[in-house]
Structures are given as C-alpha cells and as structure tokens.
C-alpha cells in the first residue's frame, strides 16, 4: 500500500513544480499548461515554443468551455 501511494505522489505535479525548472521558457510553458492561461505563453522567448504554448492553451480552454455535461437520468418516482 505504501508503494502504491508513493507512486501516485511521484506522478502528481502541480504549479509549484514548475518553479523547479531551470530554463525560463520551460518554466513558463509548464505554468501555462497548469493554468490554461496565455499570459505565461507571452513570457516565452522561443517562437516555436510560444506557438506550441498558444495552441495548447487554446485546446485546454476549448475543452473547459465546451465540455458537455451529461444530464442526470430521471428517476421515476414511486407513489
């Protein structure tokens, strides 16, 4: 059980893990992937990475905006 819990802890990343990256472009790309905001993409100097960042953020925002929620099934009431 301890092994299983430790493996999930290794896979779990968050926004604070991005600050450990040494290159500013990698750090900003990482932050943009978690935040879903193009503000961090604006800080990237490399043009190709910046383009990839913008397309990733647009994809994240579209998934969040257009995600269709399934309606709850109607339960027949018994009287």
Secondary structure by P-SEA (a helix, b strand, c coil): caaaaaaaaaacccaaaaaacccaaaaaaaaaaaacccccccccccaaaaaaaaaaaaaaaaaaaacccccccbbbbcc
